[in-house]
Amino acid sequence: MLFESYETFVRLTLALLGYGFIRWLLPEKFVWHRFGLLIVNAAVLLTFIGEHTLIVLSLLSLIVYAAGKAANNKVVRAVMWLVIGLFVLRNYEAFSGLLPRLQGPLFSVERIGLSYIVFRMVHWLIESNKGKIQASDVLTFLNYIFFFPTFLAGPIDTYSNFHQGANHRPRRIEVAWIPYGLGRVLLGATKTLLLVPLVRPWGLDWHSVGAETGLSAGLAFPLSLVAYSAYILFDFSGYSDIAIGIGRWMGFRLPENFRNPYFASSLSDFWRRWHISFSNFLRRYVFMPTIRILNSSNVLMRRPVLVTILSYLFTFLLCGFWHGDALHFGVWGLWHGIGLAIAKLWRDYLRPSWAKGVAYDMTTTVLTFSFVTAGWYWFHYPIIF
């Protein structure tokens, strides 16, 4: 989406060169670095979102920044739930339909990239309130919210890591940034432009597999799910590679988002490798707080395994509906929540002593991939009653 036309590519290239020139010409003037980066982000984002959306989200970002700096529990919670509530009302038809009379600028912003903005805002509010963000300024915060490489689909960076990149001045020209960034961009482009088109037709429509190969439905359908597994990995990780590569060109070390997830030896291992920044966000701000809340119950505090299982179910149900408000997304989330619950019972109670070694690891890797691949059915195909 960032490279829809030749003109957009030229503007982006000129903007990056201009930002690089500012950093080189004024190495100690970090305020000019931040201001130049803000101009670059705004210029690029305006190629695919409207001025109205950018202005409204900027004003909301200033409110969030001020709330975080205030570090008042009541203010932070009020603003955080305001942000989450506005996101839900704007992003989910089931809720927006209940309030048809709601009008105003906040309810007319474009949805593109909105969920990742909410993630960054929630992170800022919580960590600021905990006193864990040591250094901050409004220009860096706005750049953090609107950093164009990560605007559409992450990775979800932490503010502290982003702040370090925005205020980092290399003592020498770091030539390694250029080939590394170029390599990641080329890797991402290879995935999204070459590999995705190869597997997408079969992955999105299992009927085409049978039509092209003559295979029965019993074989065409699982083959289509394997193709979908490849498609969603290449497409998503390809975008992350491009974002990380462009970020490195600009002096930012963005977090890795995928680490060979289909070679995971367990479902929990899979979620440590798949959409890593999102998984970390869920663990830090949903899963662990849910455990703490459940442990505060006198009934559940003595049943840690049950608490973990319930936390898995809630976290991944929320994860599923984050992807969309259709029922099949919730089923996909529960599929993984139930799978993690079963894995927890296996590890703590059912796993025999002989279940170890290379053969066991290979078997669990195949089973994990099969489970994840089967789960993509719920993710992709709507439930029809």
TORVO-322600 format. One line per 10 residues: number of its first residue (from 1); their letters; for each residue x, y, z negated of C-alpha. Coordinates in steps of 0.2 Angstrom, whole numbers, m for minus. Layout:
NUM) a) X,Y,Z  ...
***
This chain:
1) mlfesyetfv) 0,0,0  15,12,m3  21,9,15  5,10,25  12,22,38  28,29,45  24,46,38  22,39,20  39,29,22  48,45,27
11) rltlallgyg) 40,55,13  45,42,0  63,41,7  65,60,7  58,61,m11  70,47,m17  84,56,m9  79,73,m17  77,65,m34  95,57,m32
21) firwllpekf) 102,73,m27  95,82,m42  102,69,m54  119,71,m45  119,90,m44  113,93,m62  120,78,m72  117,86,m89  100,94,m85  89,80,m90
31) vwhrfglliv) 74,91,m90  76,94,m71  78,75,m69  61,73,m77  53,87,m68  60,81,m51  54,63,m55  37,69,m59  36,78,m42  41,62,m34
41) naavlltfig) 28,51,m43  14,63,m39  19,65,m21  19,46,m19  3,42,m29  m6,55,m19  m4,45,m3  m16,32,m10  m26,41,m24  m35,57,m23
51) ehtlivlsll) m31,73,m32  m46,72,m43  m40,55,m50  m23,61,m53  m28,77,m62  m41,69,m73  m29,55,m78  m15,68,m81  m27,77,m93  m31,61,m102
61) slivyaagka) m13,57,m103  m9,73,m112  m23,69,m125  m15,52,m127  2,59,m129  m4,72,m142  m13,58,m152  3,48,m152  14,62,m158  1,66,m172
71) annkvvravm) 4,49,m179  m13,49,m188  m22,32,m190  m39,39,m187  m34,50,m172  m24,36,m164  m38,23,m166  m51,35,m160  m41,39,m144  m36,21,m141
81) wlviglfvlr) m54,15,m142  m59,30,m131  m47,25,m118  m52,7,m118  m70,11,m118  m69,22,m103  m59,9,m94  m72,m4,m98  m86,7,m92  m77,12,m76
91) nyeafsgllp) m70,m4,m71  m85,m17,m75  m101,m16,m66  m110,m26,m80  m107,m12,m92  m108,3,m81  m125,m3,m75  m131,m1,m93  m127,17,m93  m133,24,m76
101) rlqgplfsve) m134,41,m82  m116,43,m87  m109,57,m76  m93,67,m76  m75,67,m70  m69,52,m81  m82,41,m73  m77,45,m55  m59,42,m56  m53,28,m44
111) riglsyivfr) m50,11,m51  m33,7,m43  m20,5,m55  m31,10,m70  m29,m6,m80  m10,m4,m80  m12,15,m86  m22,9,m100  m9,m4,m105  4,9,m106
121) mvhwliesnk) m7,21,m115  m12,8,m128  7,3,m130  11,22,m133  m2,25,m146  1,9,m156  20,10,m156  20,29,m159  8,26,m174  20,13,m181
131) gkiqasdvlt) 35,26,m180  44,14,m168  47,27,m154  62,37,m159  63,50,m145  50,56,m133  45,71,m123  29,75,m113  38,75,m96  45,58,m99
141) flnyifffpt) 28,52,m105  19,58,m90  33,49,m79  30,33,m89  12,33,m86  13,38,m67  29,29,m62  24,25,m44  34,8,m42  24,0,m57
151) flagpidtys) 8,10,m55  m2,m4,m45  3,m20,m54  17,m18,m66  29,m23,m73  23,m16,m89  38,m7,m96  40,m1,m114  41,18,m117  58,17,m126
161) nfhqganhrp) 66,7,m112  58,19,m99  64,34,m109  82,27,m109  82,26,m90  75,44,m88  88,51,m99  103,41,m94  117,49,m85  130,37,m77
171) rrievawipy) 148,42,m80  152,36,m63  142,32,m48  135,15,m51  136,8,m34  129,m9,m40  112,m1,m41  111,1,m22  115,m17,m17  105,m25,m32
181) glgrvllgat) 90,m14,m28  91,m17,m10  92,m36,m13  77,m36,m24  67,m26,m12  72,m37,3  67,m52,m8  50,m45,m12  47,m40,6  52,m58,12
191) ktlllvplvr) 39,m65,0  25,m53,4  28,m51,23  34,m68,28  29,m81,15  12,m75,10  5,m75,28  11,m93,29  1,m100,14  m13,m87,12
201) pwgldwhsvg) m25,m95,25  m25,m112,18  m25,m105,0  m40,m94,2  m51,m106,11  m49,m125,9  m61,m128,24  m47,m122,35  m35,m135,29  m47,m149,34
211) aetglsagla) m51,m140,50  m33,m139,55  m26,m155,49  m41,m167,50  m39,m172,32  m54,m177,21  m61,m165,8  m53,m175,m5  m36,m171,1  m39,m154,9
221) fplslvaysa) m45,m146,m7  m30,m150,m18  m19,m146,m4  m27,m129,m3  m25,m126,m22  m6,m130,m20  m6,m117,m6  m15,m105,m17  m3,m107,m31  11,m103,m19
231) yilfdfsgys) 1,m88,m12  m2,m80,m28  16,m82,m34  24,m75,m18  11,m61,m17  12,m55,m36  31,m59,m39  35,m51,m22  27,m34,m28  37,m35,m44
241) diaigigrwm) 53,m38,m35  50,m22,m24  45,m12,m40  61,m18,m49  72,m15,m34  65,3,m32  66,6,m50  85,1,m50  88,13,m36  81,27,m47
251) gfrlpenfrn) 91,22,m62  78,12,m72  80,m6,m78  62,m13,m77  58,m29,m86  57,m45,m76  40,m51,m73  42,m69,m66  55,m82,m70  51,m98,m60
261) pyfasslsdf) 35,m101,m69  30,m117,m59  46,m125,m67  39,m123,m84  39,m139,m95  23,m134,m105  9,m122,m104  16,m110,m117  32,m111,m107  23,m106,m92
271) wrrwhisfsn) 16,m90,m100  33,m86,m105  38,m86,m87  22,m80,m78  18,m61,m78  30,m59,m92  26,m41,m96  8,m44,m97  10,m60,m107  21,m50,m120
281) flrryvfmpt) 7,m37,m121  m6,m50,m124  5,m58,m138  9,m42,m146  m7,m33,m146  m20,m46,m145  m14,m63,m150  m4,m58,m166  m17,m46,m172  m30,m59,m170
291) irilnssnvl) m20,m71,m180  m18,m58,m194  m37,m54,m194  m42,m73,m195  m29,m76,m209  m37,m63,m219  m52,m75,m221  m51,m86,m236  m59,m100,m226  m46,m99,m212
301) mrrpvlvtil) m30,m94,m221  m27,m112,m226  m30,m119,m208  m15,m111,m198  m18,m123,m183  m36,m119,m182  m32,m100,m183  m19,m102,m169  m32,m112,m158  m45,m98,m161
311) sylftfllcg) m33,m85,m157  m28,m94,m140  m46,m95,m135  m50,m77,m139  m34,m70,m131  m36,m80,m115  m55,m76,m113  m50,m58,m114  m36,m61,m102  m48,m69,m90
321) fwhgdalhfg) m61,m55,m90  m47,m42,m88  m45,m49,m71  m63,m46,m67  m81,m47,m75  m86,m62,m65  m90,m78,m75  m77,m88,m66  m63,m77,m73  m69,m80,m90
331) vwglwhgigl) m69,m99,m87  m51,m98,m80  m46,m89,m96  m54,m102,m107  m46,m116,m96  m29,m109,m101  m34,m106,m119  m41,m124,m121  m25,m130,m113  m14,m121,m125
341) aiaklwrdyl) m25,m127,m139  m22,m145,m134  m4,m142,m132  m3,m136,m149  m12,m151,m156  0,m162,m146  15,m153,m153  10,m153,m171  0,m170,m173  0,m181,m158
351) rpswakgvay) 17,m181,m150  26,m198,m153  44,m198,m157  49,m206,m140  42,m191,m131  58,m183,m126  73,m183,m114  74,m179,m95  60,m191,m89  48,m183,m102
361) dmtttvltfs) 53,m165,m97  50,m169,m79  34,m177,m82  28,m162,m93  33,m151,m79  23,m160,m66  8,m160,m78  10,m142,m82  10,m137,m63  m5,m148,m60
371) fvtagwywfh) m14,m140,m74  m10,m123,m68  m14,m127,m50  m31,m134,m55  m35,m119,m65  m33,m108,m49  m49,m115,m44  m58,m106,m57  m49,m90,m54  m52,m90,m35
381) ypiif) m69,m98,m32  m85,m89,m40  m97,m100,m50  m113,m102,m40  m129,m108,m50
***
